[in-house]
Amino acid sequence: MTQATAAKTTASAQTATSAPANIALATDAATATVVNPAVTVPASAALAPAAPATIISAATVPASTVPASTVPVPAPTAPVPASAVHAFAAPASTVPAVTVPVSAAHATTIPTALAPATTATAQDITANIADRVRGIPANPFAAANARVADYRAAGHDIIDLSQGNPDGEPPQFMIDALAEAAQDPADFKYPAFSGKPAFLKAAAGWYRREFGVTLDPTTQLLATAGASVGISVVIQTLVNAGDLVVLVGPYYPQYEGSTAVVQGRIYTIATSPERGFLPDLDAAPREIWDEAKLLVLNYPNNPTGAVATPELFDTAVRIGKEHHVVIVNDFAYAGIGYDAQPPISLLSMPGALDVSLELCSLSKMYMIAGWRGGFVAGNAQLMTAVKSVHAQTSLLVSSIVQDAGAAGLNSDQSTVRALANRYHRRYLALRDGLAEADLHLTDSHGGLFAWMPVPNGDDQAFARWLIDKAGVAVIPGSDFGPTGAGYVRFSLLMPEETLAQAAHRIRDARGDAW
């Protein structure tokens, strides 16, 4: 068994509230490993001597035990042969005139053929780069930025629907709070490591009013510079080299990237439109849950727009208690729901605080992505460890951002509801426009994005066709993990008129491409 399994077996006699058994061991020396997301690695592989990252596909779970909803897929960083995918039905002339430089698309590639240490060359110093860096996947959003920049530099008019940058402004009362805080001498000093008491109290009040969850601001909350910092800190806190992290595909790319940084392994549970892109957690093999250290959920979901049900969260909490797995919900799109019932919090489920953490962002609710604010909430014992890692590795949230964030959290949230309604109207405008091109978005219940199956199945080729022929930039679905292949993601962070224009461009450029 792996070290993670052994540790969890030892911890099995503990109560469900003894979540710290899942905290990462600082002395773990296992090697970097990048694996097929749908398989596990024998203990001998996980504890092999230090070596460059390798792709391992030896499954310890018999094929017959893998549920239909779990799709074995190639490692995300491995190239897919052209013969393995369906070619997009478009003429050769659709190859874009502008391509992304290799350096932009593969920013994390490290040379492996290094000059001898005795040779004084500039390349020698790369031998000092940690082996784990070789397993970190490239950031697809950075590649998308570079691609759009290249097209625009070449004179193309591009509607960029690939990014998640807010296109509006924060509520005026938050801008006023920030301006006032900037002149407060108390904010000239470093803030407290866990966050300003007023900010943490505001976050606890928000949880109580919106979700009926009672939290202790001093022990169950941590201010972070956005939910992304929360993701990386939580994974660093819980995952040793070789530990198994369960993701639900398609997934936000940082979950894979942060797991690679700590040399963990990934098992992906696929979802489908037939199930509303919600996972069947009980269909995963029991052996997976016995070995898993962490389950990462993300609802409302990026990229699919799915919203969690109480049944899903209840199942996750039950699995967490039965198998000693920490459950994390990335709640970055809290409040951004399209239905009469707003999105629910994982922490509102009975027993969730025994085994769970939740990550929240101010960026989406209040349109302050550039200010960088958010928080982590949950089990007090786990939070003690998360705070310890955060204090040693992360930038503290600016005092003035915390003051403005407190103003937002203490408000009646009417601005957030208005924002959710705006995104819903945009989704409908894009849906109706694309239908004229015989393209059909999947149903969405919240968040900032729209998800669409592509003609003939090749999402990478279709994304290239869109930017080259229609001047519309999107993100290929396979950038959200292998189970996202065959889809593309559209951002809703543009006015309705711009989204309608993008749809009309695609309709007019279609011809006989599909």
Residue, then its C-alpha position, 0 to 999 in steps of 0.5 A: m500500500t502507499q504511504a497515504t493508504a497506510a496513514k489512512t488505515t492507521a487513522s481509521a480508528q479515529t473519529a470523523t473529526s480527526a481530519p488532521a490525519n490527512i495533513a501532509l507529512a513534511t518529511d515525505a521524500a517520494t519522487a515526482t510522479v505524473v500518472n494517468p488520471a484514471v489509474t493508481v500507482p503501486a507503492s513501489a512506484a510512489l516511493a521510488p528513488a528521486a528521478p525526473a517525472t515519469i508517466i505511469s499507467a500500471a493500474t492497481v484497480p481491476a478494469s472491471t471495477v472502474p465505473a462507466s462514469t470514470v473514463p481512463v484517459p491519457a495523462p494531461t501533459a502527454p501529446v495525443p496522436a493525430s490518429a487518436v482524435h476525430a479531425f475537425a471537418a474543415p479545409a486545410s486553409t483553416v489553419p490559423a495564420v498566427t500561431v502561439p510561440v512554443s515558449a508561450a505554450h510550454a512555459t514550464t518545459i525544462p531542458t533535460a540534456l544539460a551541459p557538464a557541470t564543469t562547462a561554464t555555460a548559461q544552461d548549467i544553472t538549470a540543473n539546479i531546478a527541482d525535478r518536480v517542476r518537470g511535471i507541472p503542466a503549462n497554464p492554458f490561460a497564459a497560452a490563450n492570452a498569448r494566442v489572442a495577443d498574436y492575432r491582434a498584433a497581426g491585425h485581426d479583430i478578435i472577440d476574446l471569450s477565452q478569459g474570465n476577467p470581469d468586464g464591470e466595476p465593483p459596487q460604489f460602496m466598496i470603492d468608497a470603502l477601499a479609498e477610505a481604508a487607504q487613508d487609515p493609518a492602521d492600514f499602513k501596517y502589516p495585517a494579521f497573518s490570518g486576516k483582519p478581525a473585521f474581515l473574518k467577522a464579516a465572512a462569518g456573518w456572510y456564511r450565517r446569513e446566506f447559508g445558515v452556517t456558524l463559524d468561529p472567525t478566529t479558528q475556522l476562517l483564513a483570509t487569502a489573496g483570492a481563491s487560487v491561493g486557497i487552492s494551492v495552500v490547501i493542496q500543499t497542506l494535505v497532499n504528500a508526494g504520491d498521495l491520491v487526489v480525486l477530481v471531477g472532470p472537467y475541472y479547473p486546471q489549477y487543481e491539476g497544476s497544484t497537485a503536480v507541484v506537490q507531486g501528487r497523483i490524480y484520479t478523475i471521475a467523469t461527468s456527462p450532460e445526461r447527469g447535469f455534469l454532476p458526478d456519481l461519487d458512489a460509482a467510483p471504486r471503493e479502493i479509490w476512496d480508501e486511498a484518496k486523501l482529498l476530493v476537490l469539488n467546484y460548484p457552481n462549476n467552471p466550465t460547465g455551469a453545473v450547480a451542486t444539489p444537497e444530495l451530491f454534497d451529502t454523498a461527498v460528506r458521507i464518503g469523507k467520513e467513511h473513508h477519511v477523505v477531506i472534501v473541498n469545495d471551490f466556491a469561487y462562484a458563490g452567489i452566481g446562480y441562475d435559478a430561484q434557489p441560489p447555489i448552496s454551500l458545502l458547509s451547510m450540509p450536516g456533518a460537513l464541518d467534520v471533514s470539509l473546507e470551502l474556498c471563497s473568492l471576492s473576485k466574482m461576486y464583487m468584480i474585484a479580480g484585480w484586488r485579490g481577495g478571498f478566504v478559506a473556511g472549514n474544519a478548525q483542526l484542518m484550518t490550523a494546518v492550512k494557516s501554518v502553511h499559508a503563513q510561510t508561503s503566501l502573500l497576506v491580503s492587503s489591509i485595504v482590500q480586506d476592508a473593502g471586502a468586509a463592506g461587500l460581505n456585510s452588504d445585503q448581497s443585492t449587487v451579487r444577485a443583480l450580477a447573477n441575473r446579468y450573466h444569465r441574460r448573457y448566457l441566453a443571448l449567446r445560446d440563442g445566437l449560436a443556435e442559428a449556427d446549429l451549435h448548442l450550449t449545454d444547460s447552465h445553472g450558474g457561474l461565468f461561462a458556457w459549455m458547448p459540444v463541438p462538431n465532429g469532436d476535436d475541440q482543439a481544431f474547432a477552437r483554432w477554426l473559431i479564432d482563424k475564421a470567425g475571429v472568436a477566441v475560446i478555450p478548448g475543453s481538453d484544457f480542463g482535463p481529458t474528460g473535457a475533450g470534445y467541448v469548448r468554453f465561452s466566457l460570459l464576461m462581455p456585454e450581450e451585444t458582443l456575445a450576439q456579435a460573436a455568435h453571428r460571426i460564427r454563423d456567417a463563417r460556418g459555410d459547410a464546415w459542419 
